[in-house]
Amino acid sequence: MSKQWLQISVIWAGVLLAGTAALFSYADDRLYTAFAAIAGAAIALVSLEHLLSKRAKDTVRQQIYVSTGTVLILGLMTLIALVR
C-alpha cells in the first residue's frame, strides 16, 4: 500500500469513528450538522497535509478519493439514522 492510500484510509477510518460517535450521540438536526462538520474536516485534513508537506502532487486526486469515501460512509450512516 502506498503512502497515499495509507493517508486516505486513515482519514476514512476517522470519518467512520467520528460518524459512529455522532450517530449514537446526536439526534435530529444536530446529527446532520455533525455529519457536515465531519465531511468538511476530512477534506480540510487532506488540504492541510499537502499544505504542510509543500507537495502538490496528487492533491486533487486525494481530495476526490477522500470526499467520495466520506460521502459514502456518511450516506450509509444517514440511512441507518433514518431507519432507526
Distance bins in CASP14 RR format, pairs under 12 A and 6 or more apart:
PFRMAT RR
TARGET T0000
AUTHOR 0000-0000-0000
RMODE 2
METHOD distances of the structure
MODEL  1
1 7 0 0 0 0 0 1 0 0 0 0 0
1 8 0 0 0 0 1 0 0 0 0 0 0
1 9 1 0 0 1 0 0 0 0 0 0 0
1 10 0 0 0 0 0 1 0 0 0 0 0
2 8 0 0 0 0 1 0 0 0 0 0 0
2 9 0 0 0 0 0 1 0 0 0 0 0
2 57 0 0 0 0 0 1 0 0 0 0 0
2 58 0 0 0 0 1 0 0 0 0 0 0
2 61 0 0 0 0 0 1 0 0 0 0 0
2 62 0 0 0 0 0 1 0 0 0 0 0
2 65 0 0 0 0 0 1 0 0 0 0 0
3 9 0 0 0 0 0 1 0 0 0 0 0
3 10 0 0 0 0 0 1 0 0 0 0 0
3 49 0 0 0 0 0 1 0 0 0 0 0
3 53 0 0 0 0 0 1 0 0 0 0 0
3 55 0 0 0 0 0 1 0 0 0 0 0
3 57 0 0 0 0 0 1 0 0 0 0 0
3 58 0 0 0 0 0 1 0 0 0 0 0
3 62 0 0 0 0 0 1 0 0 0 0 0
4 10 0 0 0 0 0 1 0 0 0 0 0
4 11 0 0 0 0 0 1 0 0 0 0 0
4 46 0 0 0 0 0 1 0 0 0 0 0
4 49 0 0 0 0 0 1 0 0 0 0 0
4 50 0 0 0 0 0 1 0 0 0 0 0
4 53 0 0 0 0 0 1 0 0 0 0 0
4 55 0 0 0 0 0 1 0 0 0 0 0
4 57 0 0 0 0 1 0 0 0 0 0 0
4 58 1 0 0 1 0 0 0 0 0 0 0
4 59 0 0 0 0 0 1 0 0 0 0 0
4 61 0 0 0 0 1 0 0 0 0 0 0
4 62 1 0 0 1 0 0 0 0 0 0 0
4 63 0 0 0 0 0 1 0 0 0 0 0
4 64 0 0 0 0 0 1 0 0 0 0 0
4 65 0 0 0 0 1 0 0 0 0 0 0
4 66 0 0 0 0 0 1 0 0 0 0 0
5 11 0 0 0 0 0 1 0 0 0 0 0
5 12 0 0 0 0 0 1 0 0 0 0 0
5 58 0 0 0 0 0 1 0 0 0 0 0
5 61 0 0 0 0 0 1 0 0 0 0 0
5 62 0 0 0 0 1 0 0 0 0 0 0
5 65 0 0 0 0 1 0 0 0 0 0 0
5 66 0 0 0 0 0 1 0 0 0 0 0
6 12 0 0 0 0 0 1 0 0 0 0 0
6 13 0 0 0 0 0 1 0 0 0 0 0
6 49 0 0 0 0 0 1 0 0 0 0 0
6 62 0 0 0 0 0 1 0 0 0 0 0
7 13 0 0 0 0 0 1 0 0 0 0 0
7 14 0 0 0 0 0 1 0 0 0 0 0
7 42 0 0 0 0 0 1 0 0 0 0 0
7 45 0 0 0 0 1 0 0 0 0 0 0
7 46 1 0 0 1 0 0 0 0 0 0 0
7 48 0 0 0 0 0 1 0 0 0 0 0
7 49 1 0 0 1 0 0 0 0 0 0 0
7 50 0 0 0 0 1 0 0 0 0 0 0
7 53 0 0 0 0 0 1 0 0 0 0 0
7 55 0 0 0 0 0 1 0 0 0 0 0
7 58 0 0 0 0 0 1 0 0 0 0 0
7 59 0 0 0 0 0 1 0 0 0 0 0
7 61 0 0 0 0 0 1 0 0 0 0 0
7 62 1 0 0 1 0 0 0 0 0 0 0
7 63 0 0 0 0 0 1 0 0 0 0 0
7 65 0 0 0 0 1 0 0 0 0 0 0
7 66 0 0 0 0 1 0 0 0 0 0 0
8 14 0 0 0 0 0 1 0 0 0 0 0
8 15 0 0 0 0 0 1 0 0 0 0 0
8 42 0 0 0 0 1 0 0 0 0 0 0
8 43 0 0 0 0 0 1 0 0 0 0 0
8 45 0 0 0 0 0 1 0 0 0 0 0
8 46 0 0 0 0 1 0 0 0 0 0 0
8 49 0 0 0 0 0 1 0 0 0 0 0
8 58 0 0 0 0 0 1 0 0 0 0 0
8 61 0 0 0 0 1 0 0 0 0 0 0
8 62 1 0 0 1 0 0 0 0 0 0 0
8 63 0 0 0 0 1 0 0 0 0 0 0
8 64 0 0 0 0 0 1 0 0 0 0 0
8 65 1 0 1 0 0 0 0 0 0 0 0
8 66 1 0 1 0 0 0 0 0 0 0 0
8 67 0 0 0 0 0 1 0 0 0 0 0
8 68 0 0 0 0 1 0 0 0 0 0 0
8 69 0 0 0 0 1 0 0 0 0 0 0
8 70 0 0 0 0 0 1 0 0 0 0 0
9 15 0 0 0 0 0 1 0 0 0 0 0
9 16 0 0 0 0 0 1 0 0 0 0 0
9 62 0 0 0 0 0 1 0 0 0 0 0
9 65 0 0 0 0 1 0 0 0 0 0 0
9 66 0 0 0 0 1 0 0 0 0 0 0
9 69 0 0 0 0 0 1 0 0 0 0 0
9 73 0 0 0 0 0 1 0 0 0 0 0
10 16 0 0 0 0 0 1 0 0 0 0 0
10 17 0 0 0 0 0 1 0 0 0 0 0
10 42 0 0 0 0 0 1 0 0 0 0 0
10 45 0 0 0 0 1 0 0 0 0 0 0
10 46 0 0 0 0 0 1 0 0 0 0 0
10 49 0 0 0 0 0 1 0 0 0 0 0
10 62 0 0 0 0 0 1 0 0 0 0 0
10 66 0 0 0 0 0 1 0 0 0 0 0
11 17 0 0 0 0 0 1 0 0 0 0 0
11 18 0 0 0 0 0 1 0 0 0 0 0
11 38 0 0 0 0 0 1 0 0 0 0 0
11 39 0 0 0 0 0 1 0 0 0 0 0
11 40 0 0 0 0 0 1 0 0 0 0 0
11 41 0 0 0 0 1 0 0 0 0 0 0
11 42 1 0 1 0 0 0 0 0 0 0 0
11 43 0 0 0 0 1 0 0 0 0 0 0
11 44 0 0 0 0 0 1 0 0 0 0 0
11 45 1 0 1 0 0 0 0 0 0 0 0
11 46 1 0 0 1 0 0 0 0 0 0 0
11 47 0 0 0 0 0 1 0 0 0 0 0
11 48 0 0 0 0 0 1 0 0 0 0 0
11 49 0 0 0 0 1 0 0 0 0 0 0
11 62 0 0 0 0 1 0 0 0 0 0 0
11 63 0 0 0 0 0 1 0 0 0 0 0
11 65 0 0 0 0 1 0 0 0 0 0 0
11 66 1 0 1 0 0 0 0 0 0 0 0
11 67 0 0 0 0 1 0 0 0 0 0 0
11 68 0 0 0 0 0 1 0 0 0 0 0
11 69 0 0 0 0 1 0 0 0 0 0 0
11 70 1 0 0 1 0 0 0 0 0 0 0
11 73 0 0 0 0 0 1 0 0 0 0 0
12 18 0 0 0 0 0 1 0 0 0 0 0
12 19 0 0 0 0 0 1 0 0 0 0 0
12 38 0 0 0 0 0 1 0 0 0 0 0
12 39 0 0 0 0 0 1 0 0 0 0 0
12 42 0 0 0 0 1 0 0 0 0 0 0
12 45 0 0 0 0 0 1 0 0 0 0 0
12 46 0 0 0 0 0 1 0 0 0 0 0
12 62 0 0 0 0 0 1 0 0 0 0 0
12 65 0 0 0 0 1 0 0 0 0 0 0
12 66 1 0 0 1 0 0 0 0 0 0 0
12 67 0 0 0 0 0 1 0 0 0 0 0
12 68 0 0 0 0 1 0 0 0 0 0 0
12 69 1 0 0 1 0 0 0 0 0 0 0
12 70 1 0 0 1 0 0 0 0 0 0 0
12 71 0 0 0 0 0 1 0 0 0 0 0
12 72 0 0 0 0 1 0 0 0 0 0 0
12 73 1 0 0 1 0 0 0 0 0 0 0
12 74 0 0 0 0 0 1 0 0 0 0 0
13 19 0 0 0 0 0 1 0 0 0 0 0
13 20 0 0 0 0 0 1 0 0 0 0 0
13 42 0 0 0 0 0 1 0 0 0 0 0
13 45 0 0 0 0 0 1 0 0 0 0 0
13 66 0 0 0 0 0 1 0 0 0 0 0
13 69 0 0 0 0 0 1 0 0 0 0 0
13 70 0 0 0 0 0 1 0 0 0 0 0
13 73 0 0 0 0 1 0 0 0 0 0 0
14 20 0 0 0 0 1 0 0 0 0 0 0
14 21 0 0 0 0 1 0 0 0 0 0 0
14 22 0 0 0 0 0 1 0 0 0 0 0
14 38 0 0 0 0 1 0 0 0 0 0 0
14 39 0 0 0 0 0 1 0 0 0 0 0
14 41 0 0 0 0 1 0 0 0 0 0 0
14 42 1 0 0 1 0 0 0 0 0 0 0
14 45 0 0 0 0 1 0 0 0 0 0 0
14 66 0 0 0 0 0 1 0 0 0 0 0
14 69 0 0 0 0 0 1 0 0 0 0 0
14 70 0 0 0 0 1 0 0 0 0 0 0
14 73 0 0 0 0 1 0 0 0 0 0 0
14 74 0 0 0 0 0 1 0 0 0 0 0
15 21 0 0 0 0 0 1 0 0 0 0 0
15 22 0 0 0 0 0 1 0 0 0 0 0
15 23 0 0 0 0 0 1 0 0 0 0 0
15 34 0 0 0 0 0 1 0 0 0 0 0
15 35 0 0 0 0 1 0 0 0 0 0 0
15 37 0 0 0 0 0 1 0 0 0 0 0
15 38 1 0 1 0 0 0 0 0 0 0 0
15 39 1 0 0 1 0 0 0 0 0 0 0
15 40 0 0 0 0 1 0 0 0 0 0 0
15 41 0 0 0 0 1 0 0 0 0 0 0
15 42 1 0 1 0 0 0 0 0 0 0 0
15 43 0 0 0 0 0 1 0 0 0 0 0
15 45 0 0 0 0 1 0 0 0 0 0 0
15 46 0 0 0 0 0 1 0 0 0 0 0
15 66 0 0 0 0 1 0 0 0 0 0 0
15 67 0 0 0 0 0 1 0 0 0 0 0
15 68 0 0 0 0 0 1 0 0 0 0 0
15 69 1 0 0 1 0 0 0 0 0 0 0
15 70 1 0 1 0 0 0 0 0 0 0 0
15 71 0 0 0 0 1 0 0 0 0 0 0
15 72 0 0 0 0 1 0 0 0 0 0 0
15 73 1 0 1 0 0 0 0 0 0 0 0
15 74 1 0 0 1 0 0 0 0 0 0 0
15 75 0 0 0 0 0 1 0 0 0 0 0
15 76 0 0 0 0 0 1 0 0 0 0 0
15 77 0 0 0 0 1 0 0 0 0 0 0
16 22 0 0 0 0 0 1 0 0 0 0 0
16 23 0 0 0 0 0 1 0 0 0 0 0
16 38 0 0 0 0 1 0 0 0 0 0 0
16 42 0 0 0 0 0 1 0 0 0 0 0
16 69 0 0 0 0 1 0 0 0 0 0 0
16 70 0 0 0 0 1 0 0 0 0 0 0
16 72 0 0 0 0 0 1 0 0 0 0 0
16 73 1 0 1 0 0 0 0 0 0 0 0
16 74 0 0 0 0 1 0 0 0 0 0 0
16 75 0 0 0 0 0 1 0 0 0 0 0
16 76 0 0 0 0 1 0 0 0 0 0 0
16 77 0 0 0 0 1 0 0 0 0 0 0
17 23 0 0 0 0 0 1 0 0 0 0 0
17 24 0 0 0 0 0 1 0 0 0 0 0
17 38 0 0 0 0 1 0 0 0 0 0 0
17 42 0 0 0 0 0 1 0 0 0 0 0
17 73 0 0 0 0 0 1 0 0 0 0 0
17 77 0 0 0 0 0 1 0 0 0 0 0
18 24 0 0 0 0 0 1 0 0 0 0 0
18 25 0 0 0 0 0 1 0 0 0 0 0
18 26 0 0 0 0 0 1 0 0 0 0 0
18 31 0 0 0 0 0 1 0 0 0 0 0
18 34 1 0 0 1 0 0 0 0 0 0 0
18 35 0 0 0 0 1 0 0 0 0 0 0
18 36 0 0 0 0 0 1 0 0 0 0 0
18 37 0 0 0 0 1 0 0 0 0 0 0
18 38 1 0 1 0 0 0 0 0 0 0 0
18 39 0 0 0 0 1 0 0 0 0 0 0
18 40 0 0 0 0 0 1 0 0 0 0 0
18 41 1 0 0 1 0 0 0 0 0 0 0
18 42 0 0 0 0 1 0 0 0 0 0 0
18 45 0 0 0 0 0 1 0 0 0 0 0
18 70 0 0 0 0 0 1 0 0 0 0 0
18 73 0 0 0 0 1 0 0 0 0 0 0
18 74 0 0 0 0 1 0 0 0 0 0 0
18 77 0 0 0 0 0 1 0 0 0 0 0
19 25 0 0 0 0 1 0 0 0 0 0 0
19 26 0 0 0 0 1 0 0 0 0 0 0
19 31 0 0 0 0 1 0 0 0 0 0 0
19 32 0 0 0 0 0 1 0 0 0 0 0
19 34 1 0 0 1 0 0 0 0 0 0 0
19 35 1 0 0 1 0 0 0 0 0 0 0
19 36 0 0 0 0 0 1 0 0 0 0 0
19 37 0 0 0 0 0 1 0 0 0 0 0
19 38 1 0 1 0 0 0 0 0 0 0 0
19 39 0 0 0 0 1 0 0 0 0 0 0
19 41 0 0 0 0 0 1 0 0 0 0 0
19 42 0 0 0 0 0 1 0 0 0 0 0
19 70 0 0 0 0 1 0 0 0 0 0 0
19 73 1 0 0 1 0 0 0 0 0 0 0
19 74 1 0 0 1 0 0 0 0 0 0 0
19 75 0 0 0 0 0 1 0 0 0 0 0
19 76 0 0 0 0 0 1 0 0 0 0 0
19 77 1 0 1 0 0 0 0 0 0 0 0
19 78 0 0 0 0 0 1 0 0 0 0 0
19 80 0 0 0 0 0 1 0 0 0 0 0
19 81 0 0 0 0 1 0 0 0 0 0 0
20 26 0 0 0 0 0 1 0 0 0 0 0
20 31 0 0 0 0 0 1 0 0 0 0 0
20 34 0 0 0 0 0 1 0 0 0 0 0
20 35 0 0 0 0 0 1 0 0 0 0 0
20 38 0 0 0 0 0 1 0 0 0 0 0
20 73 0 0 0 0 1 0 0 0 0 0 0
20 74 0 0 0 0 0 1 0 0 0 0 0
20 76 0 0 0 0 0 1 0 0 0 0 0
20 77 1 0 0 1 0 0 0 0 0 0 0
20 80 0 0 0 0 1 0 0 0 0 0 0
20 81 0 0 0 0 0 1 0 0 0 0 0
21 31 0 0 0 0 0 1 0 0 0 0 0
21 34 0 0 0 0 1 0 0 0 0 0 0
21 35 0 0 0 0 0 1 0 0 0 0 0
21 37 0 0 0 0 0 1 0 0 0 0 0
21 38 0 0 0 0 1 0 0 0 0 0 0
21 77 0 0 0 0 0 1 0 0 0 0 0
22 30 0 0 0 0 1 0 0 0 0 0 0
22 31 1 0 1 0 0 0 0 0 0 0 0
22 32 0 0 0 0 1 0 0 0 0 0 0
22 33 0 0 0 0 1 0 0 0 0 0 0
22 34 1 1 0 0 0 0 0 0 0 0 0
22 35 1 0 0 1 0 0 0 0 0 0 0
22 36 0 0 0 0 0 1 0 0 0 0 0
22 37 0 0 0 0 1 0 0 0 0 0 0
22 38 1 0 0 1 0 0 0 0 0 0 0
22 39 0 0 0 0 0 1 0 0 0 0 0
22 41 0 0 0 0 0 1 0 0 0 0 0
22 73 0 0 0 0 0 1 0 0 0 0 0
22 74 0 0 0 0 1 0 0 0 0 0 0
22 77 1 0 0 1 0 0 0 0 0 0 0
22 78 0 0 0 0 0 1 0 0 0 0 0
22 80 0 0 0 0 0 1 0 0 0 0 0
22 81 0 0 0 0 1 0 0 0 0 0 0
23 30 0 0 0 0 0 1 0 0 0 0 0
23 31 1 0 0 1 0 0 0 0 0 0 0
23 32 0 0 0 0 0 1 0 0 0 0 0
23 34 0 0 0 0 1 0 0 0 0 0 0
23 35 0 0 0 0 1 0 0 0 0 0 0
23 38 0 0 0 0 0 1 0 0 0 0 0
23 73 0 0 0 0 0 1 0 0 0 0 0
23 74 0 0 0 0 1 0 0 0 0 0 0
23 75 0 0 0 0 0 1 0 0 0 0 0
23 76 0 0 0 0 0 1 0 0 0 0 0
23 77 1 0 1 0 0 0 0 0 0 0 0
23 78 0 0 0 0 1 0 0 0 0 0 0
23 79 0 0 0 0 0 1 0 0 0 0 0
23 80 1 0 0 1 0 0 0 0 0 0 0
23 81 1 0 0 1 0 0 0 0 0 0 0
23 82 0 0 0 0 0 1 0 0 0 0 0
23 83 0 0 0 0 0 1 0 0 0 0 0
23 84 0 0 0 0 1 0 0 0 0 0 0
24 31 0 0 0 0 1 0 0 0 0 0 0
24 34 0 0 0 0 0 1 0 0 0 0 0
24 77 0 0 0 0 0 1 0 0 0 0 0
24 80 0 0 0 0 0 1 0 0 0 0 0
24 81 0 0 0 0 0 1 0 0 0 0 0
24 84 0 0 0 0 0 1 0 0 0 0 0
25 31 0 0 0 0 1 0 0 0 0 0 0
25 33 0 0 0 0 0 1 0 0 0 0 0
25 34 1 0 0 1 0 0 0 0 0 0 0
25 35 0 0 0 0 0 1 0 0 0 0 0
25 81 0 0 0 0 0 1 0 0 0 0 0
26 32 0 0 0 0 1 0 0 0 0 0 0
26 33 1 0 0 1 0 0 0 0 0 0 0
26 34 1 0 1 0 0 0 0 0 0 0 0
26 35 0 0 0 0 1 0 0 0 0 0 0
26 36 0 0 0 0 0 1 0 0 0 0 0
26 37 0 0 0 0 0 1 0 0 0 0 0
26 38 0 0 0 0 0 1 0 0 0 0 0
26 77 0 0 0 0 0 1 0 0 0 0 0
26 81 0 0 0 0 1 0 0 0 0 0 0
27 33 0 0 0 0 0 1 0 0 0 0 0
27 34 0 0 0 0 0 1 0 0 0 0 0
27 81 0 0 0 0 1 0 0 0 0 0 0
27 82 0 0 0 0 0 1 0 0 0 0 0
27 84 0 0 0 0 1 0 0 0 0 0 0
28 34 0 0 0 0 0 1 0 0 0 0 0
28 81 0 0 0 0 1 0 0 0 0 0 0
28 82 0 0 0 0 0 1 0 0 0 0 0
29 35 0 0 0 0 0 1 0 0 0 0 0
29 36 0 0 0 0 0 1 0 0 0 0 0
29 81 0 0 0 0 0 1 0 0 0 0 0
30 36 0 0 0 0 0 1 0 0 0 0 0
30 37 0 0 0 0 0 1 0 0 0 0 0
30 81 0 0 0 0 0 1 0 0 0 0 0
31 37 0 0 0 0 0 1 0 0 0 0 0
31 38 0 0 0 0 0 1 0 0 0 0 0
31 74 0 0 0 0 0 1 0 0 0 0 0
31 75 0 0 0 0 0 1 0 0 0 0 0
31 77 0 0 0 0 1 0 0 0 0 0 0
31 78 0 0 0 0 1 0 0 0 0 0 0
31 80 0 0 0 0 0 1 0 0 0 0 0
31 81 1 0 1 0 0 0 0 0 0 0 0
31 82 0 0 0 0 0 1 0 0 0 0 0
31 84 0 0 0 0 0 1 0 0 0 0 0
32 38 0 0 0 0 0 1 0 0 0 0 0
32 39 0 0 0 0 0 1 0 0 0 0 0
32 74 0 0 0 0 1 0 0 0 0 0 0
32 75 0 0 0 0 0 1 0 0 0 0 0
32 77 0 0 0 0 0 1 0 0 0 0 0
32 78 1 0 0 1 0 0 0 0 0 0 0
32 81 0 0 0 0 1 0 0 0 0 0 0
32 82 0 0 0 0 0 1 0 0 0 0 0
33 39 0 0 0 0 0 1 0 0 0 0 0
33 40 0 0 0 0 0 1 0 0 0 0 0
34 40 0 0 0 0 0 1 0 0 0 0 0
34 41 0 0 0 0 0 1 0 0 0 0 0
34 74 0 0 0 0 1 0 0 0 0 0 0
34 77 0 0 0 0 0 1 0 0 0 0 0
34 78 0 0 0 0 0 1 0 0 0 0 0
34 81 0 0 0 0 0 1 0 0 0 0 0
35 41 0 0 0 0 0 1 0 0 0 0 0
35 42 0 0 0 0 0 1 0 0 0 0 0
35 70 0 0 0 0 1 0 0 0 0 0 0
35 71 0 0 0 0 1 0 0 0 0 0 0
35 73 0 0 0 0 1 0 0 0 0 0 0
35 74 1 0 1 0 0 0 0 0 0 0 0
35 75 1 0 0 1 0 0 0 0 0 0 0
35 76 0 0 0 0 0 1 0 0 0 0 0
35 77 1 0 0 1 0 0 0 0 0 0 0
35 78 1 0 0 1 0 0 0 0 0 0 0
35 79 0 0 0 0 0 1 0 0 0 0 0
35 80 0 0 0 0 0 1 0 0 0 0 0
35 81 0 0 0 0 1 0 0 0 0 0 0
36 42 0 0 0 0 0 1 0 0 0 0 0
36 43 0 0 0 0 0 1 0 0 0 0 0
36 70 0 0 0 0 0 1 0 0 0 0 0
36 71 0 0 0 0 0 1 0 0 0 0 0
36 74 0 0 0 0 1 0 0 0 0 0 0
36 75 0 0 0 0 0 1 0 0 0 0 0
36 78 0 0 0 0 0 1 0 0 0 0 0
37 43 0 0 0 0 0 1 0 0 0 0 0
37 44 0 0 0 0 0 1 0 0 0 0 0
37 70 0 0 0 0 0 1 0 0 0 0 0
37 74 0 0 0 0 0 1 0 0 0 0 0
38 44 0 0 0 0 0 1 0 0 0 0 0
38 45 0 0 0 0 0 1 0 0 0 0 0
38 66 0 0 0 0 0 1 0 0 0 0 0
38 67 0 0 0 0 0 1 0 0 0 0 0
38 69 0 0 0 0 0 1 0 0 0 0 0
38 70 1 0 0 1 0 0 0 0 0 0 0
38 71 0 0 0 0 0 1 0 0 0 0 0
38 73 0 0 0 0 1 0 0 0 0 0 0
38 74 1 0 0 1 0 0 0 0 0 0 0
38 75 0 0 0 0 0 1 0 0 0 0 0
38 77 0 0 0 0 1 0 0 0 0 0 0
38 78 0 0 0 0 0 1 0 0 0 0 0
39 45 0 0 0 0 0 1 0 0 0 0 0
39 46 0 0 0 0 0 1 0 0 0 0 0
39 63 0 0 0 0 0 1 0 0 0 0 0
39 66 0 0 0 0 1 0 0 0 0 0 0
39 67 1 0 0 1 0 0 0 0 0 0 0
39 68 0 0 0 0 0 1 0 0 0 0 0
39 69 0 0 0 0 1 0 0 0 0 0 0
39 70 1 0 1 0 0 0 0 0 0 0 0
39 71 1 0 0 1 0 0 0 0 0 0 0
39 72 0 0 0 0 0 1 0 0 0 0 0
39 73 0 0 0 0 1 0 0 0 0 0 0
39 74 1 0 0 1 0 0 0 0 0 0 0
39 75 0 0 0 0 1 0 0 0 0 0 0
39 77 0 0 0 0 0 1 0 0 0 0 0
39 78 0 0 0 0 0 1 0 0 0 0 0
40 46 0 0 0 0 0 1 0 0 0 0 0
40 47 0 0 0 0 1 0 0 0 0 0 0
40 48 0 0 0 0 0 1 0 0 0 0 0
40 63 0 0 0 0 0 1 0 0 0 0 0
40 66 0 0 0 0 1 0 0 0 0 0 0
40 67 0 0 0 0 1 0 0 0 0 0 0
40 70 0 0 0 0 1 0 0 0 0 0 0
40 71 0 0 0 0 0 1 0 0 0 0 0
40 74 0 0 0 0 0 1 0 0 0 0 0
41 47 0 0 0 0 0 1 0 0 0 0 0
41 48 0 0 0 0 1 0 0 0 0 0 0
41 66 0 0 0 0 0 1 0 0 0 0 0
41 67 0 0 0 0 0 1 0 0 0 0 0
41 70 0 0 0 0 1 0 0 0 0 0 0
41 74 0 0 0 0 0 1 0 0 0 0 0
42 48 0 0 0 0 0 1 0 0 0 0 0
42 49 0 0 0 0 0 1 0 0 0 0 0
42 62 0 0 0 0 0 1 0 0 0 0 0
42 63 0 0 0 0 1 0 0 0 0 0 0
42 64 0 0 0 0 0 1 0 0 0 0 0
42 65 0 0 0 0 0 1 0 0 0 0 0
42 66 1 0 1 0 0 0 0 0 0 0 0
42 67 1 0 0 1 0 0 0 0 0 0 0
42 68 0 0 0 0 0 1 0 0 0 0 0
42 69 0 0 0 0 1 0 0 0 0 0 0
42 70 1 0 1 0 0 0 0 0 0 0 0
42 71 0 0 0 0 1 0 0 0 0 0 0
42 72 0 0 0 0 0 1 0 0 0 0 0
42 73 0 0 0 0 1 0 0 0 0 0 0
42 74 0 0 0 0 1 0 0 0 0 0 0
43 49 0 0 0 0 0 1 0 0 0 0 0
43 50 0 0 0 0 0 1 0 0 0 0 0
43 59 0 0 0 0 0 1 0 0 0 0 0
43 60 0 0 0 0 0 1 0 0 0 0 0
43 62 0 0 0 0 1 0 0 0 0 0 0
43 63 1 0 0 1 0 0 0 0 0 0 0
43 64 0 0 0 0 0 1 0 0 0 0 0
43 65 0 0 0 0 0 1 0 0 0 0 0
43 66 1 0 0 1 0 0 0 0 0 0 0
43 67 1 0 1 0 0 0 0 0 0 0 0
43 68 0 0 0 0 0 1 0 0 0 0 0
43 69 0 0 0 0 0 1 0 0 0 0 0
43 70 1 0 0 1 0 0 0 0 0 0 0
43 71 0 0 0 0 0 1 0 0 0 0 0
44 50 0 0 0 0 0 1 0 0 0 0 0
44 51 0 0 0 0 1 0 0 0 0 0 0
44 63 0 0 0 0 0 1 0 0 0 0 0
44 66 0 0 0 0 0 1 0 0 0 0 0
44 67 0 0 0 0 0 1 0 0 0 0 0
44 70 0 0 0 0 0 1 0 0 0 0 0
45 51 0 0 0 0 0 1 0 0 0 0 0
45 52 0 0 0 0 0 1 0 0 0 0 0
45 62 0 0 0 0 1 0 0 0 0 0 0
45 63 0 0 0 0 0 1 0 0 0 0 0
45 66 1 0 0 1 0 0 0 0 0 0 0
45 67 0 0 0 0 0 1 0 0 0 0 0
45 70 0 0 0 0 0 1 0 0 0 0 0
46 52 0 0 0 0 0 1 0 0 0 0 0
46 53 0 0 0 0 0 1 0 0 0 0 0
46 55 0 0 0 0 0 1 0 0 0 0 0
46 58 0 0 0 0 0 1 0 0 0 0 0
46 59 1 0 0 1 0 0 0 0 0 0 0
46 60 0 0 0 0 1 0 0 0 0 0 0
46 61 0 0 0 0 1 0 0 0 0 0 0
46 62 1 0 1 0 0 0 0 0 0 0 0
46 63 1 0 1 0 0 0 0 0 0 0 0
46 64 0 0 0 0 1 0 0 0 0 0 0
46 65 0 0 0 0 1 0 0 0 0 0 0
46 66 1 0 1 0 0 0 0 0 0 0 0
46 67 0 0 0 0 1 0 0 0 0 0 0
46 68 0 0 0 0 0 1 0 0 0 0 0
46 69 0 0 0 0 0 1 0 0 0 0 0
46 70 0 0 0 0 0 1 0 0 0 0 0
47 53 0 0 0 0 0 1 0 0 0 0 0
47 55 0 0 0 0 0 1 0 0 0 0 0
47 56 0 0 0 0 0 1 0 0 0 0 0
47 59 1 0 0 1 0 0 0 0 0 0 0
47 60 0 0 0 0 0 1 0 0 0 0 0
47 62 0 0 0 0 1 0 0 0 0 0 0
47 63 1 0 0 1 0 0 0 0 0 0 0
47 66 0 0 0 0 1 0 0 0 0 0 0
47 67 0 0 0 0 0 1 0 0 0 0 0
48 54 0 0 0 0 0 1 0 0 0 0 0
48 59 0 0 0 0 0 1 0 0 0 0 0
48 62 0 0 0 0 0 1 0 0 0 0 0
48 63 0 0 0 0 0 1 0 0 0 0 0
48 66 0 0 0 0 0 1 0 0 0 0 0
49 55 0 0 0 0 1 0 0 0 0 0 0
49 56 0 0 0 0 0 1 0 0 0 0 0
49 58 0 0 0 0 0 1 0 0 0 0 0
49 59 0 0 0 0 1 0 0 0 0 0 0
49 62 0 0 0 0 1 0 0 0 0 0 0
49 63 0 0 0 0 0 1 0 0 0 0 0
49 66 0 0 0 0 0 1 0 0 0 0 0
50 56 1 0 0 1 0 0 0 0 0 0 0
50 57 0 0 0 0 1 0 0 0 0 0 0
50 58 0 0 0 0 1 0 0 0 0 0 0
50 59 1 0 1 0 0 0 0 0 0 0 0
50 60 0 0 0 0 1 0 0 0 0 0 0
50 61 0 0 0 0 0 1 0 0 0 0 0
50 62 1 0 0 1 0 0 0 0 0 0 0
50 63 0 0 0 0 1 0 0 0 0 0 0
50 66 0 0 0 0 0 1 0 0 0 0 0
51 59 0 0 0 0 1 0 0 0 0 0 0
53 59 0 0 0 0 1 0 0 0 0 0 0
53 62 0 0 0 0 0 1 0 0 0 0 0
55 62 0 0 0 0 0 1 0 0 0 0 0
56 62 0 0 0 0 0 1 0 0 0 0 0
56 63 0 0 0 0 0 1 0 0 0 0 0
58 64 0 0 0 0 1 0 0 0 0 0 0
58 65 0 0 0 0 1 0 0 0 0 0 0
58 66 0 0 0 0 0 1 0 0 0 0 0
59 65 0 0 0 0 0 1 0 0 0 0 0
59 66 0 0 0 0 0 1 0 0 0 0 0
60 66 0 0 0 0 0 1 0 0 0 0 0
60 67 0 0 0 0 0 1 0 0 0 0 0
61 67 0 0 0 0 0 1 0 0 0 0 0
61 68 0 0 0 0 0 1 0 0 0 0 0
62 68 0 0 0 0 0 1 0 0 0 0 0
62 69 0 0 0 0 0 1 0 0 0 0 0
62 70 0 0 0 0 0 1 0 0 0 0 0
63 69 0 0 0 0 0 1 0 0 0 0 0
63 70 0 0 0 0 0 1 0 0 0 0 0
64 70 0 0 0 0 0 1 0 0 0 0 0
64 71 0 0 0 0 0 1 0 0 0 0 0
65 71 0 0 0 0 0 1 0 0 0 0 0
65 72 0 0 0 0 0 1 0 0 0 0 0
66 72 0 0 0 0 0 1 0 0 0 0 0
66 73 0 0 0 0 0 1 0 0 0 0 0
67 73 0 0 0 0 0 1 0 0 0 0 0
67 74 0 0 0 0 0 1 0 0 0 0 0
68 74 0 0 0 0 0 1 0 0 0 0 0
68 75 0 0 0 0 0 1 0 0 0 0 0
69 75 0 0 0 0 1 0 0 0 0 0 0
69 76 0 0 0 0 0 1 0 0 0 0 0
69 77 0 0 0 0 0 1 0 0 0 0 0
70 76 0 0 0 0 0 1 0 0 0 0 0
70 77 0 0 0 0 0 1 0 0 0 0 0
71 77 0 0 0 0 0 1 0 0 0 0 0
71 78 0 0 0 0 1 0 0 0 0 0 0
72 78 0 0 0 0 0 1 0 0 0 0 0
72 79 0 0 0 0 0 1 0 0 0 0 0
73 79 0 0 0 0 0 1 0 0 0 0 0
73 80 0 0 0 0 0 1 0 0 0 0 0
74 80 0 0 0 0 0 1 0 0 0 0 0
74 81 0 0 0 0 1 0 0 0 0 0 0
75 81 0 0 0 0 1 0 0 0 0 0 0
75 82 0 0 0 0 1 0 0 0 0 0 0
76 82 0 0 0 0 0 1 0 0 0 0 0
76 83 0 0 0 0 0 1 0 0 0 0 0
77 83 0 0 0 0 0 1 0 0 0 0 0
77 84 0 0 0 0 0 1 0 0 0 0 0
78 84 0 0 0 0 0 1 0 0 0 0 0
END
